[in-house]
Amino acid sequence: MLEGGGPYDTACFHTQQAVERYLKGFLAFKEEPIPHTHNLEELYRLCIVSAPVWPFTEVDLAELTPYAVQLRYDFEFWPDRTTTEHALYLAEQVRTAILAAIPKEAHPHVKQQEL
């Protein structure tokens, strides 16, 4: 979507959704309740509580949260390429951290025969 030249609203929406799924997936892995929320800060806080050693703390997810809903209803909000690139960077940071926090056999891309 980045290479398409815009509009970038859909790409931002998908970065938010990816981060939300990674955080909720981590909570599920830890057998924690998964709240019905798009608020990434709340999900992040719950992940930190359930993991004594959290692999990242310097990522500010607050800016991604509005992409879950704002993009669908705010016709004035049109993220540019730089905003979208940063959103993708944050999503990649979360992905890397979540995969580092769980055993390899729990990674979504590992087939059972690879173990």
LOSE-214626 format. One record per residue (C-alpha): residue number from 1; residue in one letter; x, y, z. Coordinates in steps of 0.05 Angstrom, whole numbers. Layout:
<pts>
<pt><i>NUM</i><aa>A</aa><east>X</east><north>Y</north><up>Z</up></pt>
...
</pts>
This chain:
<pts>
<pt><i>1</i><aa>M</aa><east>0</east><north>0</north><up>0</up></pt>
<pt><i>2</i><aa>L</aa><east>59</east><north>47</north><up>13</up></pt>
<pt><i>3</i><aa>E</aa><east>84</east><north>38</north><up>-58</up></pt>
<pt><i>4</i><aa>G</aa><east>16</east><north>55</north><up>-88</up></pt>
<pt><i>5</i><aa>G</aa><east>24</east><north>130</north><up>-78</up></pt>
<pt><i>6</i><aa>G</aa><east>-35</east><north>138</north><up>-31</up></pt>
<pt><i>7</i><aa>P</aa><east>-84</east><north>148</north><up>-4</up></pt>
<pt><i>8</i><aa>Y</aa><east>-52</east><north>119</north><up>58</up></pt>
<pt><i>9</i><aa>D</aa><east>-112</east><north>114</north><up>104</up></pt>
<pt><i>10</i><aa>T</aa><east>-122</east><north>40</north><up>92</up></pt>
<pt><i>11</i><aa>A</aa><east>-49</east><north>25</north><up>106</up></pt>
<pt><i>12</i><aa>C</aa><east>-53</east><north>62</north><up>172</up></pt>
<pt><i>13</i><aa>F</aa><east>-116</east><north>24</north><up>190</up></pt>
<pt><i>14</i><aa>H</aa><east>-81</east><north>-42</north><up>177</up></pt>
<pt><i>15</i><aa>T</aa><east>-20</east><north>-23</north><up>219</up></pt>
<pt><i>16</i><aa>Q</aa><east>-66</east><north>-8</north><up>278</up></pt>
<pt><i>17</i><aa>Q</aa><east>-102</east><north>-74</north><up>267</up></pt>
<pt><i>18</i><aa>A</aa><east>-37</east><north>-113</north><up>263</up></pt>
<pt><i>19</i><aa>V</aa><east>-12</east><north>-83</north><up>328</up></pt>
<pt><i>20</i><aa>E</aa><east>-78</east><north>-96</north><up>362</up></pt>
<pt><i>21</i><aa>R</aa><east>-76</east><north>-169</north><up>340</up></pt>
<pt><i>22</i><aa>Y</aa><east>-4</east><north>-179</north><up>362</up></pt>
<pt><i>23</i><aa>L</aa><east>-19</east><north>-150</north><up>431</up></pt>
<pt><i>24</i><aa>K</aa><east>-84</east><north>-190</north><up>439</up></pt>
<pt><i>25</i><aa>G</aa><east>-47</east><north>-252</north><up>414</up></pt>
<pt><i>26</i><aa>F</aa><east>5</east><north>-242</north><up>467</up></pt>
<pt><i>27</i><aa>L</aa><east>-49</east><north>-237</north><up>520</up></pt>
<pt><i>28</i><aa>A</aa><east>-81</east><north>-300</north><up>494</up></pt>
<pt><i>29</i><aa>F</aa><east>-14</east><north>-336</north><up>496</up></pt>
<pt><i>30</i><aa>K</aa><east>-6</east><north>-314</north><up>569</up></pt>
<pt><i>31</i><aa>E</aa><east>-78</east><north>-339</north><up>581</up></pt>
<pt><i>32</i><aa>E</aa><east>-100</east><north>-269</north><up>602</up></pt>
<pt><i>33</i><aa>P</aa><east>-169</east><north>-240</north><up>589</up></pt>
<pt><i>34</i><aa>I</aa><east>-173</east><north>-202</north><up>524</up></pt>
<pt><i>35</i><aa>P</aa><east>-213</east><north>-138</north><up>529</up></pt>
<pt><i>36</i><aa>H</aa><east>-259</east><north>-114</north><up>474</up></pt>
<pt><i>37</i><aa>T</aa><east>-220</east><north>-51</north><up>457</up></pt>
<pt><i>38</i><aa>H</aa><east>-181</east><north>-19</north><up>402</up></pt>
<pt><i>39</i><aa>N</aa><east>-141</east><north>22</north><up>452</up></pt>
<pt><i>40</i><aa>L</aa><east>-69</east><north>0</north><up>441</up></pt>
<pt><i>41</i><aa>E</aa><east>-43</east><north>35</north><up>503</up></pt>
<pt><i>42</i><aa>E</aa><east>-91</east><north>-5</north><up>546</up></pt>
<pt><i>43</i><aa>L</aa><east>-71</east><north>-70</north><up>512</up></pt>
<pt><i>44</i><aa>Y</aa><east>2</east><north>-52</north><up>518</up></pt>
<pt><i>45</i><aa>R</aa><east>-6</east><north>-40</north><up>593</up></pt>
<pt><i>46</i><aa>L</aa><east>-39</east><north>-107</north><up>601</up></pt>
<pt><i>47</i><aa>C</aa><east>18</east><north>-141</north><up>564</up></pt>
<pt><i>48</i><aa>I</aa><east>70</east><north>-109</north><up>609</up></pt>
<pt><i>49</i><aa>V</aa><east>32</east><north>-132</north><up>671</up></pt>
<pt><i>50</i><aa>S</aa><east>31</east><north>-203</north><up>645</up></pt>
<pt><i>51</i><aa>A</aa><east>104</east><north>-205</north><up>625</up></pt>
<pt><i>52</i><aa>P</aa><east>156</east><north>-189</north><up>679</up></pt>
<pt><i>53</i><aa>V</aa><east>209</east><north>-177</north><up>627</up></pt>
<pt><i>54</i><aa>W</aa><east>178</east><north>-138</north><up>570</up></pt>
<pt><i>55</i><aa>P</aa><east>221</east><north>-134</north><up>508</up></pt>
<pt><i>56</i><aa>F</aa><east>206</east><north>-62</north><up>491</up></pt>
<pt><i>57</i><aa>T</aa><east>185</east><north>0</north><up>528</up></pt>
<pt><i>58</i><aa>E</aa><east>203</east><north>57</north><up>482</up></pt>
<pt><i>59</i><aa>V</aa><east>146</east><north>50</north><up>432</up></pt>
<pt><i>60</i><aa>D</aa><east>89</east><north>100</north><up>437</up></pt>
<pt><i>61</i><aa>L</aa><east>27</east><north>66</north><up>410</up></pt>
<pt><i>62</i><aa>A</aa><east>-20</east><north>123</north><up>426</up></pt>
<pt><i>63</i><aa>E</aa><east>-15</east><north>151</north><up>356</up></pt>
<pt><i>64</i><aa>L</aa><east>-38</east><north>86</north><up>324</up></pt>
<pt><i>65</i><aa>T</aa><east>-101</east><north>77</north><up>365</up></pt>
<pt><i>66</i><aa>P</aa><east>-143</east><north>128</north><up>327</up></pt>
<pt><i>67</i><aa>Y</aa><east>-130</east><north>92</north><up>262</up></pt>
<pt><i>68</i><aa>A</aa><east>-179</east><north>38</north><up>283</up></pt>
<pt><i>69</i><aa>V</aa><east>-239</east><north>83</north><up>280</up></pt>
<pt><i>70</i><aa>Q</aa><east>-220</east><north>154</north><up>262</up></pt>
<pt><i>71</i><aa>L</aa><east>-202</east><north>135</north><up>191</up></pt>
<pt><i>72</i><aa>R</aa><east>-271</east><north>107</north><up>179</up></pt>
<pt><i>73</i><aa>Y</aa><east>-310</east><north>167</north><up>204</up></pt>
<pt><i>74</i><aa>D</aa><east>-265</east><north>229</north><up>200</up></pt>
<pt><i>75</i><aa>F</aa><east>-266</east><north>250</north><up>127</up></pt>
<pt><i>76</i><aa>E</aa><east>-216</east><north>305</north><up>141</up></pt>
<pt><i>77</i><aa>F</aa><east>-161</east><north>258</north><up>165</up></pt>
<pt><i>78</i><aa>W</aa><east>-115</east><north>236</north><up>108</up></pt>
<pt><i>79</i><aa>P</aa><east>-48</east><north>210</north><up>132</up></pt>
<pt><i>80</i><aa>D</aa><east>12</east><north>224</north><up>87</up></pt>
<pt><i>81</i><aa>R</aa><east>67</east><north>176</north><up>67</up></pt>
<pt><i>82</i><aa>T</aa><east>112</east><north>196</north><up>125</up></pt>
<pt><i>83</i><aa>T</aa><east>57</east><north>183</north><up>176</up></pt>
<pt><i>84</i><aa>T</aa><east>43</east><north>116</north><up>144</up></pt>
<pt><i>85</i><aa>E</aa><east>116</east><north>96</north><up>143</up></pt>
<pt><i>86</i><aa>H</aa><east>121</east><north>113</north><up>217</up></pt>
<pt><i>87</i><aa>A</aa><east>58</east><north>72</north><up>232</up></pt>
<pt><i>88</i><aa>L</aa><east>89</east><north>13</north><up>195</up></pt>
<pt><i>89</i><aa>Y</aa><east>154</east><north>22</north><up>234</up></pt>
<pt><i>90</i><aa>L</aa><east>116</east><north>19</north><up>300</up></pt>
<pt><i>91</i><aa>A</aa><east>78</east><north>-43</north><up>278</up></pt>
<pt><i>92</i><aa>E</aa><east>143</east><north>-77</north><up>259</up></pt>
<pt><i>93</i><aa>Q</aa><east>173</east><north>-59</north><up>327</up></pt>
<pt><i>94</i><aa>V</aa><east>113</east><north>-91</north><up>362</up></pt>
<pt><i>95</i><aa>R</aa><east>117</east><north>-153</north><up>319</up></pt>
<pt><i>96</i><aa>T</aa><east>191</east><north>-162</north><up>334</up></pt>
<pt><i>97</i><aa>A</aa><east>180</east><north>-152</north><up>409</up></pt>
<pt><i>98</i><aa>I</aa><east>121</east><north>-200</north><up>413</up></pt>
<pt><i>99</i><aa>L</aa><east>159</east><north>-254</north><up>375</up></pt>
<pt><i>100</i><aa>A</aa><east>219</east><north>-244</north><up>422</up></pt>
<pt><i>101</i><aa>A</aa><east>173</east><north>-252</north><up>482</up></pt>
<pt><i>102</i><aa>I</aa><east>144</east><north>-319</north><up>463</up></pt>
<pt><i>103</i><aa>P</aa><east>178</east><north>-386</north><up>449</up></pt>
<pt><i>104</i><aa>K</aa><east>195</east><north>-400</north><up>376</up></pt>
<pt><i>105</i><aa>E</aa><east>146</east><north>-458</north><up>372</up></pt>
<pt><i>106</i><aa>A</aa><east>90</east><north>-408</north><up>385</up></pt>
<pt><i>107</i><aa>H</aa><east>110</east><north>-363</north><up>327</up></pt>
<pt><i>108</i><aa>P</aa><east>56</east><north>-360</north><up>274</up></pt>
<pt><i>109</i><aa>H</aa><east>103</east><north>-375</north><up>216</up></pt>
<pt><i>110</i><aa>V</aa><east>136</east><north>-437</north><up>246</up></pt>
<pt><i>111</i><aa>K</aa><east>110</east><north>-503</north><up>221</up></pt>
<pt><i>112</i><aa>Q</aa><east>109</east><north>-562</north><up>269</up></pt>
<pt><i>113</i><aa>Q</aa><east>158</east><north>-601</north><up>226</up></pt>
<pt><i>114</i><aa>E</aa><east>209</east><north>-545</north><up>234</up></pt>
<pt><i>115</i><aa>L</aa><east>212</east><north>-558</north><up>309</up></pt>
</pts>
